[in-house]
Amino acid sequence: MKTITTNPIPFSVPLLLRLSGSALKVIAVLSMLADHCAYYLMEHGTPAYDMMRCFGRMAFPLFAFLIAEGFANTRNRLRYLLTILGFAVISELPWYLLNGADGTHNVMFTLAFGVVALAVFDRLCEHGPICFVAVMLVASLAWLTGTDYEWQGVVMITILYILRRQTIEPWQPRNRVSFLAQSLRQVIFTFPIMAAYGLTGAILSSAIIFLYDGARGCIKGAAAKYSFYAFYPIHLYIIYLLT
């Protein structure tokens, strides 16, 4: 009797519900804007404040996810790191104007530490204990320097990257990856860290990540890419002027 074999069809969400990387960027930026407007411009403890902060808690998990995807897909990882680090330096002045000399530093530094941790993981992944210690040292630097989200942010970025299907199985064609199944693994292991900054935000960001379809989306080209990075310091400056 002849056995007929077929390739399994990756399980995915309906086409109309899928979100590209560009869509995730827009949602993350809007979430961050709502969070910062509430924190710096609104009276704390009001229903409107609480609602906007809950929505705003989606921002960092989505940015962490995008950093993991961006690092995996960029053609020049050094330039990728230097771009994030450059905007971190630019963003430090408006961060200082809003927060004063409180010993903290803006989240772009956390994202830069995350990229360093991913580079360390890629270089040392075959040496398990050494790799773990090296990544945790990078995370410790984020904690010691007082970057926003500290070591938890770096660990979240690293876990999201490690649990990508193409990190585990680099030979797997991208068009055969079930991004929903991949997202399920990523969310299970990062949810406790997400929830530490707000359960509602963790649930919402998890739902958004589940809808990711692996496509780049409409944000392409240098102008669009750098505008996305520039939004962070620009919106901090504007919020400072409004306070």
ZIKAQUI-V48401 format. One record per backbone hydrogen bond with DSSP energy under -1.0 kcal/mol. NH is the residue of the N-H (numbers start at 1). CO is the residue of the C=O. Records with the same first field share a line. If there is no record, write none. Layout:
BEGIN
NH=CO, CO
END
This chain:
BEGIN
17=14
18=15
19=211
21=215
22=216
24=20
25=21
26=22
27=23
28=24
29=25
30=26
31=27
32=28
33=29
34=30
35=31
36=32
37=33
38=34
39=35
40=36
41=37
42=38
46=43
50=46
51=47
52=48
53=49
54=50
55=51
56=52
57=53
58=55
59=56
62=58
63=59
64=60
65=61
66=62
67=63
68=64
69=65
70=66
71=67
72=68
73=69
74=70
80=76
81=77
82=78
83=79
84=80
85=81
86=82
87=83
88=84
89=85
90=86
91=87
95=91
96=92
97=93
98=94
99=95
100=96
102=100
105=146
109=106
111=107
112=108
113=109
114=110
115=111
116=112
117=113
118=114
119=115
120=116
121=117
122=118
123=119
124=120
125=121
127=124
131=127
132=128
133=129
134=130
135=131
136=132
137=133
138=134
139=135
140=136
141=137
142=138
143=139
144=140
145=141
147=142
148=105
150=147
153=149
154=150
155=151
156=152
157=153
158=154
159=155
160=156
161=157
162=158
163=159
164=161
167=164
168=164
169=165
172=169
176=173
177=174
179=177
182=178
183=179
184=180
185=181
186=182
187=183
188=184
189=185
190=186
191=187
194=190
195=191
197=194
198=195
202=198
203=199
204=200
205=201
206=202
207=203
208=204
209=205
210=206
212=209
213=19
220=218
225=221
226=222
227=223
228=224
229=225
230=226
231=227
232=229
234=230
235=231
236=232
237=233
238=234
239=235
240=236
241=237
242=238
243=239
END
